[in-house]
Amino acid sequence: MNSFTRLPDLALRTLGGSVTAASDESFAEKESLIRPGRPGFRPETFGNKGQVYDGWETRRRREPGHDWAVVRLGMPGVIRGVVIDTAWFRGNYPTHASVEAAAVEGHPSLEEVLAAPWTEIVPPAKLDGDTEHLFEVSDEARYTHVRLNIHPDGGVARLRVHGEVRPDLSLYDGLGLDLAALANGGLVTACSDEFYSAPNNVIAPGTARHQAEGWETARRRDGGNDWLVIRLAGRGVVRLAEIDTTNLLFNAPAAVALTGVDGEREVELLARTRLQPDTPHRFRLAVAEPVTHVRVDIYPDGGLARVRLHGHLT
């Protein structure tokens, strides 16, 4: 796995992304570009417009120009890399693609987004059919939208926009917030094991629909325990922890402990505490010391659906 693909996909539909416009979607709908999961394909499934594809596909152009799609990122941030996946498009993929990005704050109309200044973050590159193309991005600007340009036409299964979330936390001035939330800038920076699913799932928005949408480790055979470290949205005091084992029926941990980290200082936020399977747990925390990271230890292994750490920035 490339290093940037370990970062959250800022465009993902389940993180709030939206394909707000496209030049054309005659064969297959634009919304498929940001669906979660690998693209599927069932051969010889023909609708009124031809073979059904799990992706975005435009008509054959008979005039100059190229096709494009605009995506509003679910979480604004600094883009570290882009994946353009032409999975299953073998005779109908674009020959080239490029990606631009723009920063448009608030709740802009499509016209306002299209009129904004756009910066090329992936220059025109040759594509192959049925292939994942990875492009690293070196740009420290914060963006809210991207535009995928395909030349001249064709189909793309998925567009992934990996990066670091940079929210506007001024909205929470004077208010409490979930300091661990991905949407607020939290990030899992270290993890003992991610055999079955990615650790950043535990700080994703909403609830997990099944265990694959949480974090799950392999079975430990060495007597130790699994853990992850969450970098908080900012230095803050955590007052309430939510540890959710929903959907983990026979693979929930037996217990959990929370440790706050602030530089070289460590503080116990929650002593080792028993957990139940398939249960959302809420624990009030008595410690009022600010920390920047929280280590979540699970005993001995298993999975968590979500971790919420409510508190205040300091």
N, C-alpha and C positions, 0 to 999 in steps of 0.2 A: 504493500500500500504506500503510495506517495505521501510525503509528510503533510502536504496541504489538504489531502483528502481526509485526514483525521479531524480536521476542523469542521464545524457545523456547516451544512448547506443552507446558506442564507436565503436561497430562493425557494426552498422546499415548501410544497403546499401545506403540509402539516405544521409548518412553522409560520404560516401566515402569508406565504408568497402568492402572487397572482399574475397570470399572463393577461395583461390589460388590453393588448391590441396586437394584431398581426396583419400583414399586407394581404394574406390569403390563407385559407384553411379548407380548401375545396375537398381534399381527400381525407384528411384526419385532423381532429380538433387540436388547437393550440394548447389547451389546458393540460394535455398529456405530457408536455415538456417537463413539468415540475412535479409530477406524481412521485410518491415514494416507491421504493422497490425497483428491482430490475425490470426492464421491458419484457412483456410476454409476446408470444406469437403462436397463432394457430394457422397452419397452412391450409389453403383452399377454403378459407372462410370469406366468401364474397358477398358484399352488400351491393346496393344499387350503384355505388361509385367505384367499386373494384375491391381488391383485397383489403381486408380490415387490418389496420396497423395500430399498435400501442405506441403512438408518437404523434408528431406534428408533420403533416405532409401537404404541400401546396401543389397547384396545378402546373402543367408544363407551360412555361412562359413562351409567348410568341412575339414578345416585344422586348426592347432593351430594358435593363434594370435588374433588380434582384429582390428577393423576398426578405422579410424581417419580422421579428416578434419582440415586443416590449414586455419585460417582467419587472413588476414591483417586488422588491425584496421583502420577505416577511420580517426580517430583522436587518436594519441598516448596519453597515459595518465596513471594515477594511477588507478588500478582496485579495486573497492570497493565491487563488487558482481557480480555473474553470475547466469543467469536463464537458465536451461535446460528444455525445454518444449516438452513433448511427446504427445501433443494433437492429438487425433484421432488414435494414434498408440496403439492398444489395445491387439493384439495378435502377434505383431511384433516389440515390443520395446526392447532396450538393457536391460540387467539385471543390469548393472553397467555403470558408466561413471566417467571420471576424466578430469581435464583441466590443461594444462600447458601454460606458457607464456614465451615470449622471447623479447629481445630488439635488433633489427637489423636496424641500421640507413641507410639513403640513399635510394637507389632503388635496393635492393638486388634481386638476382635470387632465384628461389625456392631451388636450391641446397645450396646456402649460408644460407637461412633461416633454412633449415632442419639441417644444420651442426652447427648452433648456440647453445650455452648453453641454455637449457630450465629449467624453475623452475616450480615445481608443485604448483599451487595456489588453486586447489580443489582436494583433495585426492579421490581415488576411493570411490564412494557412490552408494548405491542401488537405482534403479529407479523403478517407477511404471508406468503403462500404462496410457495414456490420462491425464497427470498430469503436472502442472508447479512445478519444483523443484528449490528453491531459496537457493543459497550458498553465505554467506558473505565471503569476502576475506580480510585478514589482511596482507598486503604487501605494503610497501611504495615505491617500485621500479616503474620506468616508463617503460611501455612495448609498443611494436609496433605490436606484433603478439600473437595469442593464438592458441592452438591446442586442439580440442575436441577429446577425446578418448572414444569409446564406446566398451563395452565388452559383448558378443563377436562380435555381429553384430546387425542389425535392423534399426529402424527409429527414427529420432528426428525431430520435426516440426520446432522449433526455438531455436537459441542460442542468448541470450542477454548478453552483457558484459558492465555493468554499471560502470562509474567511472568519474574521474575529468580529463579534458583535460589538457595536459602539452605539448604545442607546442614548437618548436625551434624558438623563436622570433628573434634570431640573423640574420635571413634572411632579416629582415626588418630594420636593422641598417641604419639610415640615410633616411629612407623612411616613408611615411605615411601608416596607416593601419586602418582597422575597429576595433576600440578598444572594441566594444561590441561582436564581432563575437565569436560564440562557438568554431570555429576552431582555434581562436587565444587565447583561454583561458578564454573568457568571460563566465559569468554564471548568470542566474537569481537566486538571493538568497532570495527573498521575493516577495510575491504577495498577493493582496487582495482577489482574487477569480480566480479559474481555473475550473469553472463548466463544460465548454464544451471542452476545450483543454488546453494542457500544455503550461505554459508561456515560457519555453525555446524554443518553436517553433519560437518565433519572432527573435531569433538570429541564427537560423539554416542556413546552406548554401543555395544558390540559391533562387528562388522565390517560393511562395506558389501556388500549383496547384488549391487549393480550400480552403474554409474557415477553414476546420478542420486542415489544415497544418499551421494555425496561432494560435493566442491566442484569446479566446473568453470567456467572463464572462456571468454570469446570469444577468437578468434584475434587476437593483437596485430599491428598493421601499422605501429607507430610507433617500433620499436627499443627500447622500454622493457621492463619486466618487471612481472608481477603479484605481489601480496603481500596478506597479511592480518596483523592484530594480535590476539593472544590475551591477554586479561586473565586472569592466573592465579588459582587459588583463593585465594591469599594470597601474600605476599612469601616467596620460597623459592629454594632452590638446585636447578637442574635438572642431573641427572647422566646421564640417558639419554633420547635422542630417538628416537621411532619415526616414520618418514615412510613412509606406506603408499600405493603407487600401484596397488593391486589393482583390477582391472577397467578401468584406464586403459591400453588396449592401443596405441592410436595417438595418444593425446592426453595422455600423461604429460609433465611438464616434463623438460627436459634436465638441470636441476640445481636444487639448493636451498641456501639459506643461512639461518642462524638468528642473530638479534641480540636480546640481552636488554636491557630498558629498566628503569631504576630512577630515577624522577624525571627529571633532566636528563642522567643518566649512561647511556651506551650501552656494551655490552660484546659482543664477537663470541663467540658460543657455538659456532657451526659455520661455518667458511669455506665458500665456494661449493663444493659437492660434487656429483659426477655421480650421477644417478638412472637406474634402469632401469624400463621399463614393467612394469605388472602384478606388482609386487614389494613386499613389506614390507621396509623398510630399518631397521636399528638402528644408532645411533651413540652411543658413549660420549663424554661431554663432559668436557673437562679443566678448564674454568673453574668455580671454586667460589664465585663471587660471587652474592649474592642479588639477585633481580630481581622486579618485579611484573608485567611484560608481556614477551611474546616476539613479535618480528616474524618472520614466515615469508616469505621471498622465494623465488619460483619463477621459473625462467628458461627461455624468455621468458614462457610462458603454459601453459595446460593445466589439469590437475586433480589433486587429491589425494583419496584415499579417507578417510584418517584421519591425525591428528597426535596423538601421545602424548608428553608431557613429564614423565617420572618424576623425582621428587626428594623433598626434604623442606621443610616449612614452617620459616621462621626466626622 
